[in-house]
């Protein structure tokens, strides 16, 4: 790759052979889930992707490089490490130059995926415009990154702690298509819908793959958001979870929590307020997204092979 970007042998071989690969982040492991659920979930997401016929590529910064395709020992280090830095676009140069250990956010993982030529990335929930963002200007870099990075992001919509209406407005302004997967509505992380419409509804990985191909072969660039609702049996209704979110936000404000510390604080506090239900929902949705991400990657690579062979127009 380059001096600063390295793929594992497995990922490099899969990319060379044109086989489907799915990128995964490490912020979910280091900051999004408590130990040992983080390690168990990370390994299970990789297993799900393999079962669906794709190669997992978990991304993290190690020893002055962006490593695409972490091994089990490296994932364990991210799951249990105390000196891991949460790493978004602005943090990458510092973490690389100091050779520190950096867990990639959604934005940073998108960057790594595009550098490696991986078109699909599965995660939990996209960042966005925070509540009262019109006052604080707290807007996630994820939104900017998906507007300019050529990757399809499979998530359970955006995190429910956000201002979802403004998040969708931002995505519209920057030309990011929002796909409701098997739904007309935008998923809201813990809940299957937010009451807000998705831009389009698509009902199969093949349909999503065709839209990815149309966007990129037309020269439009940028990413797509595939909003995949949490399985119904694990859903927490939006009206119910929103009460807990509002309480957690008030407490975060009272304690002076700001910046990149806000989301981990809120997720932890919401889990406490729901008696552990939100964690169970979080675990279910990331595994569900890994499965769809693999199916989408398989469908996209099949479409590219068919196009190359003249099987389809």
N, C-alpha and C positions, 0 to 999 in steps of 0.2 A: 504494500500500500504506500505509505509515506513514513517519514521519520517519526511522525506523531500518531499514526493510525496503524493498528495491527489487527488482523483477523486471526482467529484460531485456525488451526489446520482444517478442522471439519467445516467451518464456515467458508473458508477460502476455497476449499475443494467444491463445495456445493455451489458457490457463486460461479466458479470456473466452468462447472458442468451445466449451469443454467437450471439448477434445482431450486425449489421454493424455500425461502428463508424468512423467518419472522423475527424482528427485533423486539427486545424486551428491555425495560429500564431497571436501574438499581436503586433509585430513590424510593420506590415502593418497598424494596427489601430493607434498606437502611433506616428509612424514616416513616414509611407509610403503615407498617405492620409491626406489632410487638414480637419479640422472640418467644418461642420458637416458630410461631405461625409464619413469620416472614421466610424462614429457610424452607419450611415444608411447602409453602405455597410456591416459592420460586422454583423448587425442583419439580413440583407437580405441574406447573405451567409448562416447563420444558418437556415433561413427559407427554402432556396433552398434545403439544405441537408435533412431537415425533409420531404419536399415534395417528394423527391426521395427515401424515405424509410430508411434513415440512421439517426444516432444521431450525432449532431455536438459536438465537444470537443475543444473549444477555450482554449488555454494554456497561462498562465501567472504566474509570481512569485509574491506571496503576503504573507506577514506576516511569512516569513521564510519557505515557502513551494512552491513547484511547483504545482500549481492548474490546474488540467486537467478537463475542463468543467466549464467555468466562467458563472455566472448568468448575467442578464442584468445590474444590478447595478455595478458589477465589470467591465463589458465591457465599460460602460459609464465612469468609472474612468480612464481606459486606454485611452479612446478617448479624454478626456479633461484634464488629469493630466499633471502638469508641472514638476513633480519630478520623472518621469518614466525613468528608465535606459534601454538603449538598451542592451539586454543580450544575448550573444552567449555562447559557451561552457566554455571559459576561465572565463567568468564573473559570472557564476552560483554560485560558492562557496562564492564569495564576497556578492552577492545580498542575498543569503540565510542567511549567517551569520550576516548580518547587518539588516535583515528583511526589506529591501527596496523593492520598487515596480519595477519589471523587466519585460519589454516586450520581449518576446522570438523571436529571429531571426529564420530563417529557420533551421539552425543547432540545436539550442536549442530546437525547437519544435520537430524535428526528435528524439532527445534524449528522450524527454518526451513521445512521441508516442511509442517508443520502450519499455520504462520502463512500460508503461501501457498495452502493447500488442495491440496497434492500428496499423494496417498494412498500412493504407492509410492516406496521408497528402496532403491537397489542399492548394496551395499558389498562388502568382503572378508570379514572375520569379526567377529562381535559381541564386544565386551569382556565381561568377567564377573568371577567370583571368582578371584583369583590363588591359585596354590598356596601353602599355608601362610597362606591368608587368615584362618583362625581365629586366627592370631597377629598378623598385620600389619594386619588389617582393610582390606586392599587390594581394594576392590570397585569395578568400573567404574561410572561414572555411566550408561553405556549401559543397564544393567539397570533402573535407576529410570526412565529416560526412556522406554523402550519400554513400561513398565507404565502410563504415563499419557498418552502421545502417540499420537494417532490416525493412525498410519502403519504400513504393512506393510513390514517390513525383510527384504530378500532378501540372505542371506549364506551363506557356506559353513559354517554352524553358528557356533560360537564359536572364537576363536583357540586352537590346540592347546597354547599355552604356559600355559593356564589350568587350574584345577581344574574339569573339565567336569561332574562329578557335582554339586558344590556350585552351579555356575552353573545347572544345570537345576533344582535344588531351589529356588533363589532365584526363577527365572522362574515355577515352579509356585506358590510362596507368594504372588507378586504377580499371579497370574492371567493370565500371558502365554501364549497358546497357541503351542506349538512344532510346526510342520508339517514333517514329513519329505517333501520333494518327490521322489516316485517311489522312496521308500525307507521302510522301517519304523524306521530307525535315525537317530540324530542325527549329522550330519556334523561332522567335527573339523578343518576348515580344510585341512591338507595331505592328509588321509585321507578316504576316502568315508564312513567310519563310525567311531564311538568305542566300539562295543559297547553303548552306552546307547540305549534306545528313545526315539523321538520320541513326542509325545502322540498325533498322528494322522498318517496317510499320505494324501496327495492326489496325483493323477497328472496333473493338467492345470491350466493357468492358469485355466480357467473354474471348476474346483472351488475353487481358492484364492480367486478373486474372489467366489464365492458365500459363502464363509465370512467374508470381510471384510465383505461387505454385511450378513450376518446379525448379526455382532458389533456393527456400528455402528448399524444400523437398530433393533436391539433396545435401544439406549441403553447398551451396556456400556462404550463408549469404549475407550481404550488401544490398544496396538498388537498386532501379530502377528509372530512370527518364522518366516520361510520358510527352512528349512535346506536349501540346494541343494548336493548333493555335487559336489566337483571332478570333471571328466571323468576317466574311469577311466585313460586313457592318461597322465595327468599326476599320478596319485596317488603319494604316498609312504606306504607302510604305516605304521599307527600305532605298531606296536612298534619300527620302525626310527627314525622321526622322534622318538619319545619319548626315546630315548637321547641324541640331540643336544640336545633341549630341556632335559633334566635337567642336562647339562654346562653349557649356556649360563646356566641359572639359578644354578648354583653359582658360576660366574665373575662374574655380575652382583652376587651377594651379596658376594663377596670384594672387589669393587671399590667397594662402597657405592652401587650404582646404585639409586635409589628413585623412587617417584612416576611422573610422566608420561614419565620417561626410560626406564623399564623396557622397555616394549614395543618401541620403536625399536631399543634395544640388543640385545634378544633376537633380533629378526627379522634384524638384520645379522649377528649371531654365528652363528645357525643356518644362514644362507646360506653363511657361510664353512665351517662344519663339513660341510655337504652338498655342497661343491664347486659351488655354484650351482644345485643341483636345486630347492631350496626357493623360490628366486626364480622359476624357470620355472613351478613349481606355482602360486605366488602370482599371477603374470600370467595364467595360464590360468583360475583360479577367478574373478578379478574380471571378466574378460570374459564368462565363462559366467553370472555373476550379472547383469551388465548386460543380457544377452539375455533371461534369464527375467524380470527386472524390467520390461523393455519389453513382453514378452508378457503379463505380469500386468496392467500398466497398461492395455493395449489391451482385455483381457478385462473388466476392472472397469468401464471407461468404456462399453463396449458393453452390459454388464448394466444400468448406470444409465440409458442411453438406452432400452433395452427396457422397463425398469420405468416410466419416465416416459411411454412410449407405450402402456403396458398390454399389451405383447407377452408378458411373463411375470409371474407372480404375485410 
